[in-house]
Amino acid sequence: MAPEPVRRGTAARRTPPKAAERLRRLLVVVPYLVRHPGTGVSEAAGLFGTSEANLLADLDLLFVSGLPPYGPGDLIDVDIRDGRIWIGMADYFARPLRLTRSEALAIYVRATALAGVPGLKEAPALSSALAKLAEGLGTDALGELPERVEAAAGRSVETLGTLRDAAAAHERLRIHYYAASGAEATERAIDPEEVFFAIGNWYVTAWDHRSGQERLFRADRIRSAVATGERFEPRGLQGAGRPLYTPGRDDVPVTLRLGPDARWVAEYYETVRETELDGGELEIELSAGRLEWLERLLLRLGTNVQVVAPAELKDRVRELAGRTRKRYG
């Protein structure tokens, strides 16, 4: 008889942080500890805004991190003695990094946009690294990409600067925003409280006067932002570290069955429930205010996902797939 699926309630699954959160923290913590050997556990926990228990649990992951055949020279070495931390990197970390052309171009695009962020103290070093990357890629590989990226980055950097200035000065903004969830553009007044970076994008936490509620906006989807000259009193909205989606009263509960290649959805999106199934499948429940974004996500995942509920979502995805096939012949 097959074992029953392991069911994890909301409270239980919130105890350990998501793998994506732990990975993001380790990507910052590890380089710092390598450069500062012997840093105290309590000091490191305070620097990175986590508890000592969470930090030590994260570092435990490094003991089994490395490359096959997992010999002494293939693993990361973590030594914690007398409340202090030393990390010895595996041999392969000393080898020159080799990137494919597509990986190098992706880094070039992201880093160019990041280098233009106002007040970024690492901008000079990043710009120098970009110049070396461009030289390595060559003009044939880059083509017109530098001019296009510079133009796009210029628009987003200007908007990001406006958002950060307004959040610091507690100044209301009028924005023109494209919401991917409903595929619509709207104008609205917002009170921006915090601008932060998460999962590859810049976000602003703000009070939205159009809906009369707290909202999270992606900075790259703000087509324009203009200061109104009006001031506001901060409401103490949470920025960095918050879930990237906050369920609303009118949300629809959605249940999906994810195949092994689609399990990343549970890491990327906030879920209400997760149930482990046989064969590496994962059943999740999440809340959606609009089904449009889910339609496009499910179409992209194809056979790697199955809609359990609601039935309406199955019909909508089927209809969208039919329209897409017709459009592209």
C-alpha positions as CSV (number, residue, x, y, z in Angstrom):
1,M,0.0,0.0,0.0
2,A,1.4,3.4,-1.0
3,P,2.1,5.7,1.9
4,E,-0.3,8.6,2.5
5,P,0.8,12.0,1.3
6,V,2.6,14.1,3.9
7,R,0.3,17.1,4.6
8,R,1.8,20.3,6.0
9,G,-0.4,23.0,7.4
10,T,0.3,26.7,7.1
11,A,1.7,27.1,10.6
12,A,4.0,24.1,10.2
13,R,5.4,25.0,6.8
14,R,6.2,28.6,8.0
15,T,8.6,27.3,10.6
16,P,11.6,26.7,8.3
17,P,12.3,29.4,5.8
18,K,11.7,28.6,2.1
19,A,14.7,27.3,0.2
20,A,14.7,30.4,-2.0
21,E,15.0,32.7,1.1
22,R,17.9,30.6,2.5
23,L,19.7,30.6,-0.8
24,R,19.4,34.4,-1.1
25,R,20.8,34.8,2.4
26,L,23.7,32.3,1.8
27,L,24.7,34.1,-1.4
28,V,25.2,37.2,0.7
29,V,26.5,35.7,4.0
30,V,29.1,33.3,2.5
31,P,31.2,35.8,0.6
32,Y,31.2,38.1,3.7
33,L,32.4,35.3,6.0
34,V,35.0,34.2,3.5
35,R,36.4,37.8,3.5
36,H,36.0,38.2,7.3
37,P,37.2,34.9,8.9
38,G,36.5,34.4,12.6
39,T,33.3,36.6,12.6
40,G,31.2,35.9,15.6
41,V,27.9,34.0,15.2
42,S,26.0,36.7,17.0
43,E,27.7,39.5,15.0
44,A,26.9,37.8,11.7
45,A,23.3,37.1,12.7
46,G,22.8,40.8,13.5
47,L,24.5,42.0,10.3
48,F,22.2,39.9,8.1
49,G,19.0,40.4,10.1
50,T,18.4,36.7,11.1
51,S,18.5,34.7,14.3
52,E,21.6,32.7,15.4
53,A,19.6,29.5,15.0
54,N,18.6,30.3,11.4
55,L,22.2,31.3,10.5
56,L,23.7,28.1,12.0
57,A,21.0,26.0,10.2
58,D,21.9,27.8,6.9
59,L,25.6,27.1,7.4
60,D,24.9,23.4,8.1
61,L,23.8,23.2,4.4
62,L,27.3,24.1,3.4
63,F,28.8,21.0,5.0
64,V,27.2,18.9,2.2
65,S,27.6,21.4,-0.6
66,G,30.0,20.7,-3.4
67,L,30.6,18.8,-6.6
68,P,30.9,15.0,-7.3
69,P,32.7,12.9,-6.3
70,Y,32.3,14.9,-3.0
71,G,35.9,14.3,-1.9
72,P,37.7,16.5,0.7
73,G,38.7,19.0,-2.1
74,D,35.2,19.1,-3.6
75,L,33.2,20.3,-0.5
76,I,32.9,23.6,1.3
77,D,34.4,23.5,4.8
78,V,32.7,25.3,7.6
79,D,34.4,25.5,11.0
80,I,32.5,27.0,14.0
81,R,34.6,27.2,17.2
82,D,34.1,29.3,20.3
83,G,31.2,31.2,18.7
84,R,33.2,32.2,15.6
85,I,32.9,31.1,12.0
86,W,35.5,30.2,9.4
87,I,34.6,29.1,5.9
88,G,37.1,27.3,3.6
89,M,36.0,27.3,-0.1
90,A,36.2,24.1,-2.1
91,D,39.0,23.9,-4.7
92,Y,36.7,24.6,-7.6
93,F,35.9,28.1,-6.3
94,A,39.5,29.0,-7.2
95,R,39.0,28.0,-10.8
96,P,38.2,30.7,-13.4
97,L,34.5,31.2,-14.1
98,R,33.4,30.0,-17.5
99,L,30.2,31.4,-18.8
100,T,28.2,30.4,-21.9
101,R,27.3,33.3,-24.3
102,S,23.7,33.4,-23.1
103,E,24.8,33.4,-19.5
104,A,27.2,36.3,-20.1
105,L,24.6,38.3,-22.0
106,A,22.0,37.8,-19.2
107,I,24.6,39.0,-16.6
108,Y,25.4,42.0,-18.9
109,V,21.7,43.1,-19.1
110,R,21.0,42.7,-15.4
111,A,24.3,44.3,-14.2
112,T,23.9,47.3,-16.6
113,A,20.6,48.1,-15.1
114,L,21.9,47.6,-11.5
115,A,25.0,49.8,-12.1
116,G,22.8,52.8,-12.8
117,V,20.9,52.6,-9.5
118,P,21.2,55.9,-7.7
119,G,23.4,55.7,-4.6
120,L,24.9,52.2,-5.3
121,K,28.3,52.3,-3.7
122,E,29.5,49.3,-5.8
123,A,28.6,51.0,-9.1
124,P,32.3,51.9,-10.0
125,A,33.5,48.3,-9.5
126,L,30.4,47.0,-11.3
127,S,31.0,49.3,-14.3
128,S,34.6,48.2,-14.5
129,A,33.5,44.5,-14.5
130,L,30.9,45.3,-17.2
131,A,33.6,46.8,-19.4
132,K,35.7,43.7,-19.1
133,L,32.6,41.5,-19.8
134,A,31.8,43.6,-22.9
135,E,35.4,43.2,-24.1
136,G,35.2,39.5,-23.6
137,L,32.0,39.2,-25.5
138,G,33.1,41.3,-28.4
139,T,31.0,43.6,-30.7
140,D,29.7,40.7,-32.8
141,A,28.0,39.1,-29.7
142,L,26.8,42.3,-28.2
143,G,25.5,44.0,-31.4
144,E,23.1,46.9,-30.5
145,L,22.5,45.5,-27.0
146,P,24.5,48.1,-25.1
147,E,22.5,51.0,-26.7
148,R,19.2,49.2,-26.1
149,V,20.0,48.3,-22.5
150,E,21.2,51.8,-21.7
151,A,18.0,53.3,-23.0
152,A,15.8,50.8,-21.1
153,A,17.9,51.1,-18.0
154,G,17.9,54.9,-18.1
155,R,14.1,54.9,-17.9
156,S,13.9,52.4,-15.1
157,V,16.8,54.0,-13.1
158,E,15.1,57.4,-13.3
159,T,11.8,55.9,-12.0
160,L,13.7,54.1,-9.3
161,G,15.4,57.3,-8.2
162,T,12.0,59.1,-8.0
163,L,10.6,56.2,-5.9
164,R,13.5,56.2,-3.5
165,D,13.4,60.0,-3.1
166,A,9.7,60.0,-2.5
167,A,9.9,57.2,0.1
168,A,12.7,59.1,1.9
169,A,10.8,62.4,1.9
170,H,7.3,60.8,2.5
171,E,6.0,62.4,-0.7
172,R,2.9,61.2,-2.5
173,L,3.4,60.1,-6.2
174,R,1.1,59.9,-9.2
175,I,2.1,56.8,-11.2
176,H,1.1,55.2,-14.5
177,Y,1.3,51.5,-13.8
178,Y,0.9,48.3,-15.9
179,A,-0.5,45.4,-13.9
180,A,0.5,42.1,-15.4
181,S,-2.1,40.2,-13.4
182,G,-4.9,42.0,-15.2
183,A,-3.0,43.1,-18.3
184,E,-4.2,46.6,-17.8
185,A,-2.6,50.1,-17.4
186,T,-3.9,52.4,-14.7
187,E,-3.2,55.8,-13.1
188,R,-3.1,56.0,-9.4
189,A,-1.8,58.0,-6.4
190,I,0.5,56.1,-4.0
191,D,2.3,56.8,-0.8
192,P,5.7,54.9,-1.2
193,E,7.2,53.7,2.1
194,E,10.0,51.4,1.1
195,V,11.9,50.4,-2.1
196,F,13.7,47.0,-2.0
197,F,15.2,44.4,-4.3
198,A,13.9,40.8,-4.3
199,I,14.0,37.8,-6.8
200,G,15.6,39.8,-9.5
201,N,13.3,42.9,-9.4
202,W,12.9,46.2,-7.6
203,Y,9.6,46.7,-5.7
204,V,8.0,49.5,-3.8
205,T,5.6,49.0,-0.9
206,A,3.0,51.7,-0.9
207,W,-0.4,52.8,0.2
208,D,-2.6,52.8,-2.9
209,H,-5.3,55.5,-2.9
210,R,-7.1,54.0,-5.9
211,S,-7.9,50.8,-3.9
212,G,-7.6,52.2,-0.5
213,Q,-5.3,49.4,0.5
214,E,-1.6,48.5,0.9
215,R,-0.1,47.4,-2.4
216,L,3.2,46.1,-3.7
217,F,4.3,47.5,-7.1
218,R,7.1,46.3,-9.4
219,A,9.3,49.3,-10.3
220,D,9.9,48.2,-13.9
221,R,6.1,48.2,-14.5
222,I,5.8,51.8,-13.4
223,R,5.7,53.7,-16.8
224,S,6.0,57.1,-15.1
225,A,6.1,58.5,-11.6
226,V,5.6,62.2,-10.8
227,A,5.8,63.8,-7.4
228,T,2.6,65.6,-6.3
229,G,4.2,67.8,-3.6
230,E,1.8,66.3,-1.0
231,R,3.3,64.7,2.2
232,F,2.0,61.6,4.0
233,E,2.4,60.0,7.4
234,P,4.1,56.6,7.1
235,R,1.8,53.7,8.0
236,G,4.7,51.3,8.9
237,L,4.3,49.1,5.8
238,Q,6.7,46.1,5.6
239,G,9.2,46.2,2.8
240,A,12.2,43.8,2.4
241,G,11.4,40.3,3.7
242,R,7.7,40.5,3.1
243,P,5.8,38.0,0.9
244,L,5.6,39.3,-2.6
245,Y,1.9,38.6,-2.7
246,T,-0.7,39.5,0.0
247,P,-4.0,37.6,-0.2
248,G,-7.1,39.8,-0.3
249,R,-10.7,39.2,0.8
250,D,-11.9,38.4,-2.7
251,D,-9.1,36.0,-3.7
252,V,-9.9,32.7,-5.3
253,P,-8.4,29.5,-3.8
254,V,-6.5,27.6,-6.4
255,T,-5.2,24.0,-6.1
256,L,-2.4,22.9,-8.5
257,R,-0.6,19.6,-8.8
258,L,3.0,20.3,-9.8
259,G,5.3,17.8,-11.6
260,P,9.0,17.6,-10.5
261,D,10.0,20.2,-13.1
262,A,7.4,22.7,-11.8
263,R,8.1,22.5,-8.1
264,W,9.8,25.9,-8.3
265,V,6.4,27.5,-8.3
266,A,6.0,26.6,-4.6
267,E,9.2,28.5,-3.9
268,Y,8.5,31.5,-6.0
269,Y,4.9,32.1,-5.0
270,E,3.3,32.3,-1.5
271,T,1.3,29.2,-0.8
272,V,-1.4,28.4,1.7
273,R,-0.8,24.6,1.8
274,E,1.7,22.1,0.3
275,T,1.2,18.3,0.1
276,E,4.0,15.9,-1.0
277,L,2.8,13.2,-3.4
278,D,4.3,10.1,-4.9
279,G,6.7,10.4,-7.8
280,G,8.1,13.8,-6.8
281,E,4.8,15.6,-7.4
282,L,3.7,18.4,-5.1
283,E,0.1,19.6,-4.6
284,I,-0.2,23.3,-3.6
285,E,-3.0,25.7,-2.7
286,L,-2.5,29.4,-3.3
287,S,-4.7,32.5,-3.4
288,A,-5.2,34.5,-6.6
289,G,-6.9,37.9,-6.8
290,R,-7.0,37.6,-10.7
291,L,-6.8,34.4,-12.7
292,E,-5.2,36.1,-15.8
293,W,-1.6,35.7,-14.5
294,L,-2.2,32.1,-13.6
295,E,-3.5,31.3,-17.0
296,R,-0.3,32.5,-18.6
297,L,1.8,30.7,-16.0
298,L,0.0,27.4,-16.5
299,L,0.2,27.7,-20.2
300,R,4.0,28.1,-19.9
301,L,4.3,25.1,-17.6
302,G,2.3,22.9,-20.0
303,T,2.2,19.2,-19.0
304,N,4.2,19.8,-15.8
305,V,1.1,21.1,-14.0
306,Q,-2.4,19.9,-13.5
307,V,-5.3,22.2,-12.3
308,V,-7.2,20.5,-9.5
309,A,-9.5,23.5,-8.7
310,P,-11.3,25.6,-9.6
311,A,-12.9,24.1,-12.8
312,E,-13.2,27.6,-14.2
313,L,-9.4,27.9,-14.4
314,K,-9.1,24.7,-16.4
315,D,-11.6,26.1,-19.0
316,R,-9.8,29.4,-19.2
317,V,-6.4,27.8,-19.7
318,R,-7.9,25.6,-22.4
319,E,-9.4,28.6,-24.1
320,L,-6.2,30.6,-23.9
321,A,-4.2,27.7,-25.4
322,G,-6.7,27.5,-28.3
323,R,-6.4,31.2,-29.0
324,T,-2.6,31.0,-28.9
325,R,-2.5,28.1,-31.3
326,K,-4.8,29.9,-33.7
327,R,-2.7,33.1,-33.5
328,Y,0.5,31.2,-34.4
329,G,-1.0,28.8,-36.9
